[in-house]
Amino acid sequence: MHIRTLSLVVVAALAALLLAGRASSRPNAVPTLVGTTGPSFTITLKRAGKAVKTLKPGTYRIVVNDKASIHNFVLEKSKGGTFERSITSVGFVGTKTLTVKLTKGSWEFYCRPHEQAGMKGEFTVK
């Protein structure tokens, strides 16, 4: 009976190790940034409810809530490389999602028709 109990303990320990190995091999979740444009002349980019100022390089999911047909949401790398992507377009109202790899440098987001009027923001990836 002692050997049977010991065998059960060994099997349980091996199963626990196997499950722990699987859990640790799971990829980390992709961080989510939330962009909002409109309904007035505002544009924001937030992570966990706070304005994005700096981020670490990596892959991010950007969810944009476009609340006005007169705006769009553009993401651009302004220094340290070239990247420009219109996530939403003028005329569109709704939600769009983009997964993007952010690399070191200066980035900006803006509404193209209203950028000169101040509808823009910036952050640094370092």
N, C-alpha and C positions, 0 to 999 in steps of 0.2 A: 504494500500500500504506500509506503514511503517513496518508492521509485515512481509509482504512478503520479503522485502529487508533484514530485520533482519534475517529471516529464511535462505535466500540465503547466507548471510555472515557466519552464523553458520555452514551451510553445507560445504562451501568452507574451513572454518577453520578446521573442522573435517577431511576433505579430505587431507589437507596439513599435519596435524598431523599424519595421517595414512601413508602417503608417507614418511615422515621424519622417522618414526619408522622403516619402511622397509629398508630404506637406511642405517640406523645406525646398523641394525642387520646383514648386509652383512659381511661375513668374509673378513679379510684383504687379499690382494693379496700376494701370495708367492713370496718372493724376489728371483731374478734370479742372479746366478753367472755364468760367462762364462769362461770356460777353453779352452786353445788352446795348442796343442802339434804339433811341426813341423811348417813348412816343414824342417827347419834346426834343430839343437839340442837345441831347446828352449821349455819351458813349462811355462804356465802362468795360473793364476786364478784371474779374475777381477770381480768387481762389479761396475756398472755404469762407466766403463772405467778405474777404478783405481785398482791397485794391492790390493788384499785382505791381510790384516795384522791381523785384529781382527774383530770378528763378535759376535753378541749376540746369545745365544742359541735359537734354533727354527728350523722350517722347511724351507728348501731352495730347489729351482730348480737349478740343475747344468746342463748347456748345454755345451757339450764338442765338439769342432771342431778339429778333428784329421786330420792333413794335410799330414801325411806321413805313409806309410805302415810299416816302421821300428820302429815306436813308439807305445806306449799305454799310457793311462791315468789312474793312480791308486790313489784312495783317501783312506787315512788311518788315524785312530786316534792313534797317537804315544804315548800319555800319558793321563791317566785318563779314560781308558776303552779300549774296543776292538772293532774295526770296520776296515774292509779292503774290498774295492770293486774295481775291475777293471771295469771302466766305458767303456773304449774301449780296444780292444785287438790288439796285433801286427798283421799286415796284413790288418786291417780295415782302411779305409779312408772314412771319412764322419762325420756326426753329430749324437750324441747320447744324450739323456736327462735322467736324474735321479732326483727323488725327494727324499731328505734325511733329517732326523732330526739330526742336529748338536748339540751335547751336550758339556758342559764345558770341557775344556782340550786342549791339544796340538794336532794339526792336520797337516798332510803333504800330498802333492800330488807329484807324480813322474812318470817317465817313467821307468818301471822295468828294461829293458835291459840297460838303460843308467843312472841309478840313481847314481852309483859310479863315473860317469864322470861329475856329477853336474847337471843333468837334474832333478831338484826337487825344491820344494818350501814348505813353512810352514806358518801356521797362528794359532792364538789362539782364542778359543771361551770362552768368559767370561761374 
